[in-house]
């Protein structure tokens, strides 16, 4: 992690980045939870103006609906529970061609990866902050500022779990600081734009089967030289050897021998970076009771630079360690490109009568930009590539708002959020799938200047499959299959003040 980039952060961003660890609650690792009041009706109609200035995150044009100074500050608690069962993993099929399977005269196989068939909760509960402010230059021109966490991800697994070669820890925080401007053209049309300064901080770690990496390296070299790569019998000397627990005189840890599964280690990348972008929107109000909003937030590709690290077991023979170091597997610099999607959204707000209104929302995010997760190393090590191959996603919601009196307002809404990944590309780093929203909310006005908003959402996430093959980019990671079950509960609280 570079110290120079950290020193450039504002104090507010430091607080947001250091004190909170967000979870991914919309498609992919997108975070929709930026407004507890709009959360109460599943973010239906938020692009058309929502319920207060916190809709600024979704559409800067909504500021023309408010006057004077407006402030909102919120904290959203996200309780995530992700469990895996039916897990199975095995090493790459390429090892069988090199003779790594069952040691002669034993029944012990090197191909399965050790570990339990279940894993407890890999998600971590978190609090997501948001801040919005607006100043009215006059009745038509508004200036705003928002600080949000639009993307985030935190999953962490036990060090010895069966999928350790695919993921251990995945921690991503993305902070947006967005000054904005909105202008009312006439009674019907307003437009708004925002400049985005975006900071991302990430840590990715996973287990590494250095034994398999050496076996493939040594075995390939033997095959190229026309030499046999068959598994040896006990006491037989060979550049490639297998291990079977209990086999007589089994070669283990001898310099020059490549033993799949014998030398588990770890690799990781910590990095951060800045990028800049924009968003824009319009609102159209053809009648006093009906309003439409249309907004677009541009895509960004961020380059995160930092430190790559490799941890090796103390028992690894010095010759094998030297071979891995020579291949570039040693501590040094690294970087990864993070492709973040563009999002287009359309919402409406229809006041059916003075006490009740209906809202609706539809949004698309271009997650198909996220083709792979590629980590590059300054040491010359081969790129670490995870094939993602995501698809564009849609979000739909419908909600209602009931204004009981001048003090109390109640909300409800339902929604559907499409997952970005299919079974053959779903990884334990980002266990994404389709989710259904059920939301409730309320607001209480203490006075004309001060109000409190509360929103609650339960997300029903479809049970998902993990079905990763042990070929291609997963040659050294092996295969991983299993079932994912997840639930999410979200509780947001917001304080608003205006004058």
Secondary structure, 3 states (H helix, E strand, C coil): CCHHHHHCCCHHHHHHHHHCCCCCCCCCCECCCCCHHHHCCCCCCHHHCCCCHHHHHCCHHHHHHCCCEEEEEEEEEEEEEEEEEEEEEECCCHHHHCCCCECCCCCCECCECCCCCCECCCECCEEEEEEEEEEECCCCEEEEEEEEEEEEEEEECCCCCCCCCCCCEEEEEEEEEEEEEEEECCCCEEEEEEEEEEEEEEEEEEEEEHHHHHHHHHHHHHHHCCCCCCCCCCCCCCCCCCCCCCCCCCCCCCCCCCCCCCCEEEEEEEEEEEEEEEEEEEEEEEECCEEEEEEEECCEEEEEEEEEEEECCCCCCHHHHHHHHHCCCCCEEEEEEEEECCEEEEEEEEECCCCEEEEEEEEEECHHHCCEEEEEECCCCCCEEEECCCCCEEEEEEEEEEECCCCEEEEEEEEEECCCCCCCCCECCECCCCEEEEEEEEEEECCCCEEEEEEEEEEEECCEEEEECCCHHHCCCCEEEEEEEEEEEEEEEEEEEEC
